[in-house]
């Protein structure tokens, strides 16, 4: 009997030993990319992030940054190892309180192996400690960390997170954010959402910001420096927070004359796109040499050069329109960029119409007539422009003309129902162009495949322009004489450098 018991115990132990490797084999590393064909190494697989808690200490004089980022995530597979996107020097990583091993690879991959593998569905708390001088770090030959005379700014598309916090850096994985930054007294910190508190001690001041709605990582922004700050509420009661570097020089007044209209403009856009989706709104203009603007969620980044020729509300409209089209409803993959830029440009067309400086139809006709059939402009497909043409002018201008063509096809009643219904139905989510087409077809009751193919996915000039109801097609035929330039056109084109950094 004893012998049989020993044999049985040994057999049980053997089966247990055999089971462990078999189980462990089911745990695999997460992918070192989100599967985006434009940027194969951006983002990661195997998990989803729900929240980032970012605590930083920054010294503007030396550009030294040290931080601790806590990430709340859920495994989407049996996970033996996972990656984050990050570029600074990491000193420690913990997963669920236990030290984890880590290594770097490629341009921005931080490979983390937890002490215990993560079963599918398991929640993980990942803590990363790090420090570095972000302005000295270049990835793929550039940096999205912009030094200013009195500090620095993190702003860039399609990437900027790598220089100040580790993340799953792809817009398909959105999360909420807490950002808390300690800076020497006399400096201020600007980030997304609502400023929830400040505290000072021993010559340092901590600023704490919270964005409580899902946000893509590239839309997270950070600015440290000395700013003139204005706070207000919109007529509808939405908090407005704007900031301007104290050393903007000749561009200061034009910048303020533009950005201070944010409250008015966001309320106007709400009438077109539906209720504003976030808890605050505003913008900031730091003293940077760049020429682009970025629709950072709730807190738009503007370069001073945007206002070098005077006030420009059109660029403010463009960036605020992104709060619905691009921020609240984010693209699923970077090839869907038309869902962001086409609609932001079209918002400028509508603002021109509102200001009696040229109707959307006149602007669309002007774009169509201004580019002959052999212009390379028509070889860019707004619905899939390619990574090297992602921010090409055609994505904006031809993309907006495509929307005017949609308006003419379905009629104003259905068109504005689509404009408002889409960001309402898809709020805080992600989407693709085929999904938008399906929604437009559902609302309009029309098949729109030919229209989308012609205007978004064909590398040639459409045979007929975006003809308004009752307008003779011949007036917009290829080779027709260019129409009179709408009054708003130059201001609209001044925002063409919106994403020139990439």
C-alpha positions, 0 to 999 in steps of 0.5 A: 500500500505504501509503495502504491502511494509513493508511486501515485505521488511520484506520478502526480508530481511528474504530471505537475512538472509536465503541466508547468512547461506546457502552461508556460508555453502558452504565454508569449511575448506581445507584438513589438508593434500595433500592426499599423502598416504606416508605422510598423514599430509604433505601439505594441500588442498583448495589452490595453492601457486604461490609465497613465499616471505621470509624475515628473521633475523638470529643470528648465535650465538644464533640460533634465527630466526625471520621472515615474510613470504608472501604467494601468493595463490589461493583458489581451493574451497570455503574456510572457513579455511586453513592450513599451515605446520610450526613449529615455534611460530607465532605471527600474521597472516593476510589474504588480509590485515585483521587479521586472527585467527590462532591455531596449531594442530598436529605436524606441522599444522598451522590452519588459519581462515581468517576474510572473507572466500575465494571464489573459484578462489579468490587470497589471500595474506597471511602474517605470522610473527614468531620467534623461535630457530629452533634447539630446535624444533623437529617434528616427533622426528627429525629436518631438521635444522642443526647447524654448528659451525658458523651458520645453514643449512636448508636441508632435504627430504621429509621435511625441510621448517617447521623450517624456513618458513610456506608453503604448504609442498608437492612437488605437489604444487610448487612456485617461491621464494624470500628469503631475510636474515639479518645476522651480518656482516661477515656472508654469506647467501646461498639459491636457484637461483640467488643472486640479491643483498646485503646491509649493515647497522649498523653491519648487512648485508642483502642477497637477493636470487631469484628462478624464476622457480617453486620449491618444498618446500623441495628443498628450502635451506638456509645456514648461516655461513662463506664460501669460495665462488667461482663464474664462468660461464659454457662453455655454459654461465650458472652462477655457484655459489659454497660455502665451509665452511671455517672449512672443514679441511681435506675434503676441497680440495676433496670437491672443486675438486668435486664441482668445476666441476659442470659447466663441469658436468651440460653441459655434462648432458645437452647433455643427458637430454636437456637444463638445466632448471634453471637460475643458478647452483652450490653447497655448502658444510657446516661443518655439521656432516651428511652424505647425499647430497640433490638436492636443486634446483640450489644449491646442498647441500653436506655433507663433509663426501661425500668427506672423501675418496677423490674427487667424481664427481659421487655424483655431477653427481647424484645431478645435474641429479636431477635438471631435474629428481626431481626438474624441473619434480617433483614427484606428490606423494612420492611413485613416488620416482623412477622418482627421484632416479632411474634416478639420479643413472642411470646418475652415470651409464652413467658417469661411461660409459663416464669415461671408468670405467664400462658401464651402462650394466656392472653396471646393470649386477653387481647389478643383479648378486650381490644380490641372489634371497633371498636377501631382496634387491629384496623385495623393489619395486622401483615403490612403496617402502613404506614410510619406504623404500623410500630411500632404496638402492634398489630404487637407484640400482634396480631402475637404473637397471630397466632403463637399462632394458628399454634401452635394450628393446627400443634401444639406439635411442629411449631410449635417445630420452625418456631421453631428451624428458621427462624433456623437455615436463614436464618441471616445472611440476609434474608427476607419474610413469604411466605417464612416462610409457605412454610417453616411450610407445608413443616414443618407439611405444612399450608396456612396462607394463610387463617391468615396472611391473617386475622391479618396482612393483614386490617384487622378483628378476626378472627371467632374468637380464637386458639382452643387445641385443645379450647377452645370458640370461643364463649368467645373470640367478639367481645364476650365478657367480658375475661379476667383480666389475666395477671400478666406483662401490665404488664411486657410492656406496659412494653416497648411504648415499645421503638421509640417514637422513630419 
